[in-house]
Amino acid sequence: MKELGWFFFNVVIPLLPVFIVWAASWLTSDRQANKTIFSIIKDGQLFFYCSALTSVAIGDIRKAPVALETLPWTIGLITIVILSSVAFAIAANNPTAVKEGKFGWSSIAMVVAAVLTVFSFRSEAGLL
């Protein structure tokens, strides 16, 4: 049950605005002006989310049991923070150069990687 609570408060609620924007555009605009999920996330918001999610987990590494080997988790989490931060900076600094589809799929892949890594770490460390 702790897993569902963590998932709800750390994944569902933070990502809810993306789907609210999509639903609002679908409900309020004509067919040709509807936003796609990729057009909503092309500004790098999901990469920012990944950086925030993994940064909090990095801060909690010190709370892990001493018996847990934390070096692999630290390396993985820091890698996600770096990649997410760079991708967000690219989107923020040059939004017209971003290819919506490729960037959208990259955003989604990074979210999956960040959520799975953070969830796995927290589960292994007993921090859910």
Sequence and secondary structure as in RCSB ss.txt:
>XXXX:A:sequence
MKELGWFFFNVVIPLLPVFIVWAASWLTSDRQANKTIFSIIKDGQLFFYCSALTSVAIGDIRKAPVALETLPWTI
GLITIVILSSVAFAIAANNPTAVKEGKFGWSSIAMVVAAVLTVFSFRSEAGLL
>XXXX:A:secstr
 HHHHHHIIIIIHHHHHHHHHHHHHHHHS GGG   HHHHHTTSHHHHHHHHHHHHHHHTGGGS TTS  HHHHH
HHHHHHHHHHHHHHHHHH GGGS HHHHHHHHHHHHHHHHHHHHHHHHHHT  
